[in-house]
Each structure stands twice: as structure tokens, then as C-alpha cells.
Amino acid sequence: MKISIMALIAVAMLASAPMAWAQRGPVAAACASDIEHYCKGLPHVNRAVRQCLEKNKDNVAAACRQALESTGGGRGCAAGGGCGGARQSQ
């Protein structure tokens, strides 16, 4: 019984790791204060926060701008929020 519970806990921890990373990727880490300032209240789904940051790219901190430019859909994003390239969580 004890082994079953421990195995269940281990599986749950492994399954939750990718979900935690999705909310704390490089953009989320570098842009935390900019998200709070420019994109407060936006859902972290459907790239809403990423698109908000892209629209405010000229105003965000240098580290945030660099994270946007070097990750996922941030490469080649149009001013209107139309991003191409690889998909990456915010």
C-alpha cells in the first residue's frame, strides 16, 4: 500500500512538471513585471499575453524584449500580433 501511494505521488509530480514550465518559461520569467504592467488580467491561454507583450515590445524591459525575440513565435511577429514560427507557451 505504501509503495502504491509513493508511486502515485511520483507520477503526479512528473506529470505536473511540464505544466509548471509552461507558465514559467523564459518569456514569463524575463517579462514578469512587464506582464503585470501591460498585460494584467489577460489569460495565459491562446497566446493572449504573448501577443500583448509583442504589441508593447518597444516599451518592455530589454531582457523581456530579448526573450520575445529569441523564443518561439517571437521570431518574425508582425506588429498586429500575427506570429509565425514555432509554437511556445508563454
LINLIN-V228064 format. One record per residue. N is the residue number from 1. RES is the residue in three letters. PHI is phi in degrees with one decimal (NA if undefined). NEAR is the number of other C-alpha atoms within 12 Angstrom. Layout:
BEGIN
n/res/phi/near
N/RES/PHI/NEAR
N/RES/PHI/NEAR
END
This chain:
BEGIN
n/res/phi/near
1/MET/NA/7
2/LYS/-62.2/8
3/ILE/-67.1/9
4/SER/-62.6/10
5/ILE/-66.3/11
6/MET/-64.4/12
7/ALA/-64.3/13
8/LEU/-63.1/14
9/ILE/-64.3/14
10/ALA/-62.5/14
11/VAL/-63.9/13
12/ALA/-63.1/14
13/MET/-66.3/14
14/LEU/-67.2/14
15/ALA/-70.9/13
16/SER/-83.0/14
17/ALA/-58.9/15
18/PRO/-63.3/14
19/MET/-65.9/16
20/ALA/-65.6/15
21/TRP/-64.1/18
22/ALA/-59.5/20
23/GLN/-88.9/24
24/ARG/-130.0/19
25/GLY/-74.8/25
26/PRO/-60.8/26
27/VAL/-69.8/39
28/ALA/-60.4/31
29/ALA/-69.9/22
30/ALA/-76.3/26
31/CYS/-112.2/35
32/ALA/-52.7/27
33/SER/-71.5/20
34/ASP/-70.2/30
35/ILE/-61.9/33
36/GLU/-62.6/19
37/HIS/-77.9/18
38/TYR/-96.9/25
39/CYS/-126.0/26
40/LYS/-55.6/18
41/GLY/89.4/13
42/LEU/-75.8/19
43/PRO/-72.1/17
44/HIS/-89.4/23
45/VAL/-134.5/15
46/ASN/54.1/14
47/ARG/61.3/27
48/ALA/-60.4/23
49/VAL/-68.5/33
50/ARG/-60.3/45
51/GLN/-63.8/32
52/CYS/-62.5/35
53/LEU/-63.6/42
54/GLU/-61.7/37
55/LYS/-65.5/26
56/ASN/-106.3/25
57/LYS/-55.6/31
58/ASP/-70.6/19
59/ASN/-106.2/19
60/VAL/-78.1/27
61/ALA/-62.0/22
62/ALA/-58.0/18
63/ALA/-64.8/22
64/CYS/-65.7/31
65/ARG/-58.4/30
66/GLN/-64.8/23
67/ALA/-64.6/29
68/LEU/-64.2/39
69/GLU/-74.5/26
70/SER/-104.7/20
71/THR/-125.6/27
72/GLY/33.0/24
73/GLY/-68.9/27
74/GLY/-66.0/36
75/ARG/-78.6/24
76/GLY/83.7/19
77/CYS/-73.0/26
78/ALA/-80.9/17
79/ALA/-60.5/18
80/GLY/-80.6/15
81/GLY/93.2/22
82/GLY/-81.7/19
83/CYS/-103.9/27
84/GLY/-110.2/18
85/GLY/84.3/16
86/ALA/-66.7/14
87/ARG/-86.2/17
88/GLN/-144.5/27
89/SER/-67.6/28
90/GLN/-78.8/38
END
